[in-house]
Amino acid sequence: MIDEILRKIIREELASFSNEIKNYAKKDKESYYGRTVLTIKEAANHFRTSPSTIYSLIKEDGMPHFKIYSRHYIVLEEAEAFLWRETAKSYADEGNIYWQRILQRLDWEEKERNAAYEKALKRLEESTY
């Protein structure tokens, strides 16, 4: 009985959250928590490529996205960071020292960002107990 109640609450919360995101994403380049949300077609226009290329980047390379029902949405800032990192990786693998250093810097920044996130989570957990 408790499981059913919890499932119902979670379902309602997820539906509410999905509707909220859906409403944000419907508006043209609307801001979602300070970030720009694009449809696949808008992302293809922004990156000057085809929608099929965006879909293949999502499916094969793991481009960051989120899905509401059957529609995919791209957060512009995350997609740009992903493409920047992939570009740096491809040139660094070819032996280009400049891109190797950029990739090292990106790795360091990501490590620092993750450490700051973990520290903030720990501080939050300590303050709630």
Order of alpha helices (4+ residues) and beta strands (2+ residues): alpha-beta-beta-alpha-alpha-beta-beta-alpha-alpha
